[in-house]
């Protein structure tokens, strides 16, 4: 993953300035899509774990600056009332999403979404179906699919799609009461064959990546996201909320235009 930290080095400032300038001339995603994984009371680690106090301050920033937060189902309406809108997602379904993040979401009345990996549910450090139902019933959290076994989506084909995709969708629908229309690629990895396969399946309305590249077909929308890193300063976090780092992924795409697959 390419990222920019909030330091004071000349190189970092030049890079930040270049990316910000490029991003300004590009259309901003609406909503801006950010993602997390685990929340920890201990030391955070890059994109995988963010410290609880930092997550709290980021959600407070969203609340105090009047960002409109959205659920997956809100995207079907294609209508956002506020100029600043954000789609918050969590990958994998860690139990900290319930014990820590959910309490903060309720405090600030912020909406969020979680991509579930079926084999993780009910195991140590991950959500149980009881937690999932409680979050779903709150009206603040909705759920999407992240495969059954967290496999590289490039390996999903006609031989395993029933277990890796269909089974997950059925379990979420049984427990949450709605059809799953949103899918996130594990590890953020995909390729043209993967997209063609999902297009033929016609199951999902939206596919989510770990980049800011977005496109739309007759079958689905490819939605790029930007990860929130534990080392992000508040200044960097706000830039990400405003879509100011979109340009960095276009630079990556130019660097390898014929072999791009996620992070």
N, C-alpha and C positions, 0 to 999 in steps of 0.2 A: 504494500500500500504506500502510495506517495502521500506525504503529509508535510505540513509546515507548522513549526512550533512558534511560540510567541516570544522568542528571544530577541536580542538587540544586535546580533551580528550583521555586518554589512551585506553578506551574502543572503542571509535570511530576509532582510528588508528589501533587497532587490528582487528576490524571488516572489515575495509577497506582493510587491508592487506590480510585477509583471502579470501574475495570476489575477490580481484584482482588476487591472486594466483590461485584460482580455475578457474577464467575466462581465464587465460593465457593458460591453458591446454585444453581449449575447442575451437572448431572452431568458429571464429568470423562471425557474420552475415554480408552479403554483398548484399545490403547496410545495414548499421546500421539504425535502425528505431527509430526515436524520435518523441514525440508528445507534442502538446500544446493544450490549450483551448482558453482562453480570454487574450487579451493584455490590460493593464491598465496604465493610467498616474498617478494613485494614488498608494496606497499600494497594493502590490501583496499578493497572498494567495496560498501557497502550489502549487499543480498542476493545480488549476483552473484559477488562474490569475497570469501572470508574468508582472513585471513592464517594461514599454516601453524602458527605457534606458538599462535594462539588456538584453532584447530581441535584441536591436540594437547591443550591444557588442557581443552577441553570433553569430549573423549573420555576423558581421565583422570578427570574429574569423574564421568562416567557409570559408569566402572569402579569408582572408589573408593566411590561411593554405592550400589553394588549394583543398578543398573537392569538390568532384563531387556531385551535388544535382540532384535528379531524380524525374520524374513524374511517375504516375501509368503506363502510356503507355510505358515508358522506360523499365519497368520490363518485358514487353512482349518480348523485344529484348534479354533479358538475357545477356547483354553485357555492362560492365562498363570499361571505358577507364583508369580510375585512380585507384590507390591502395586504396585511401580513398574515399568512397562513402557513402552518407547519404540520406535517404528518410525522409523528414520533413512532418508531418501531423498535422492538426488541427481538433479537434472534435467539433461538434455541429453547427458550422457556425455563430460565433459571428460577429457583424458588425465591431468590432475592427480588425478582420482579413483583412478587406478592408481598413479602415481608417488609421490604424497604420502598421500592418504587411506588407500589399501589397506595401506600399510606400518604406519600407526598402528592401523588396525582389527586387523591381525594381532597387533600388540604387546599389545593389550588384549583380544583375542578378542571383538571387538564385531562384530555383524552389521549389514549395511546393504544397501540396495537402490538400483538405478540405473534411471531411465527413459531409454531410448535413442531418439534421433532417427536414423532409418536413414541419411538422406543425409549426416549428419555423420561416420558411422563411417569410420575410415581416412583422414580429412582432417586437416590441421594442427591441433594442439591438442585433438584428440578421440581417443577410444579406438579401437583397432584390434580386429578380431575375435580376434586372438591374446591381447590383454590381457583381453578379455571372457571368453574361455575360461579363462584362468588364474585370474581372480577367481572365476568360477563354480565351478571345480574345487576351490577352497579350502573351500567350504561356508559361507563367511562372507558372500557377496554373491549376490544374485539380481537378475533384470532384468525390467523391465516396458516398456511401449510409450509413446512420446511423439510419435507420428505419423511419417510419412516425411520431411516437409519442414519440420516445426515450424510448421505452419499453424494459424491460429485455428480451433479445433474447430467454431465456429459455421458455418464454410464447408464442413464435411464433409457430403456427402450421397450419394445413390445413384450419382452420377457419378464420385466420386473415392474412395469408401471402400475399394475394393479396393487402391488404391495407398497411400493414407494409413494404412490400418489392417491389412488382411489381409496385405500384403506384409511389413510389419514383424513381425507375429506369426510368420509362416512363417520368416523369417530367424533370429529369436531361437530358435525351436524347433529349427531345424536345427543351430544352434551351441551351444545350452545344454541341449537334450534335454527341455524341458518346455513345456507349453502356456502361453501368456501369458494371465494372468487379471487383470492390473492395468494400468490406463491413466491417464496424467496429462495434464490439459488444458494445452497450451502457453499460456503467459502467464497461466495460471489462469483463463482466460475460458471461460464457458459460458452457456447460457440454457435456457429450458424446451424449445425446439425441439431443441436439442442433446441434452438428457437423454432426450426422447421418441425421438429417432433411435437413440441407443445402447441404449435399452430394447428397441426393435424388433429391433436387430441381435442382441442376446442373446449377445455374445461375451465380455464381461468380467464378472467378479464384483465388481470394485471400481473406481470412478472417483475420481481424486484432484484436489483443488482447491488454491488458494492462500489458503484461508480456514479457519476452524474450524467451519464449518457442516456438519453431518452429517445424513444421512437414509438411509432404507432402503426399497427397493421389492422386489417379488417377483423382479425381474430383476437388480438390482445394489445395492451399497452405495455411497453418496456419502460420501467420506471427506475431511474438512477437515484441512489441515495449517497449521502456522505456520512461517514462514521464520526462519532464524537469520541475523542481520545482523552484519556485521563490527564495527559500533559497539556491539553488545550487551556490557554488563558481565557478569561472571560471575553477579552477582545476577540480572540479567535473564534470562540463559541458564537458570538454575535455575528461575525462575518459568515460563519457557516449557516446560521439561521437566515441570513439575508441572501444566501445563494452566491456569495462572492468568490467561492472557490470552484465554481463550475468550470472555469477555464483550464484548470490543471488537468482535468480528464481529457479535454480536447487536445492538449499538448501530448498526453500519453498516446492518444489515438493516432495523432500524426506521426509519432515515433514508430508505431507498429501497425499501420493501417490495415494489413491483411491478416493479422494474427492477434486479434484482440479478444480476450475472454475474461472480463471481470477485473478483479483486483490484480 
